[in-house]
Amino acid sequence: MEPQADPGNGRSGQLWPVAVVVAAALIPYLLLPANPLLLDAQRTNLANQAVQSGPLLELFSADFWGSPLTAEFSNRSYRPLVSLTYALQVRMLGNGPAGFHIFDMVLHALAALLVLLLLRGLGLRSYWAVAAATLFAVHPLQTLSLIHI
């Protein structure tokens, strides 16, 4: 008996896994861009001078709230890569909440695609890799990284 070919292999089946995973990552959040920034995002993004207009290298010596790490009042919450993405978003898309939300939605879809690529690279058949990447994309634990800005 000859083994069945994986329908995810070959030219004709290359796009359906990507389309399914991207749709799963984006569709639940389509209404998100119309919503305002939440909770501490005003302070970490809009009131943070390092994010708004400071030199990008300054982000690596400031806490998440924009205070210098050496300041007495700094809480030393150090997240320079998150602050860097906020600074790049402000410079590219402005301060509107839609820009922040759309950027995060794109990052979420890319992360789900990376899960798909990782699982395919580890040898999982397309159906299983798509199922796992889709579960990653729609899992409730992932919502925090998207809606909490």
Salt bridges, closest charged atoms under 4 A:
ASP6 OD2 - ARG120 NH1 3.15
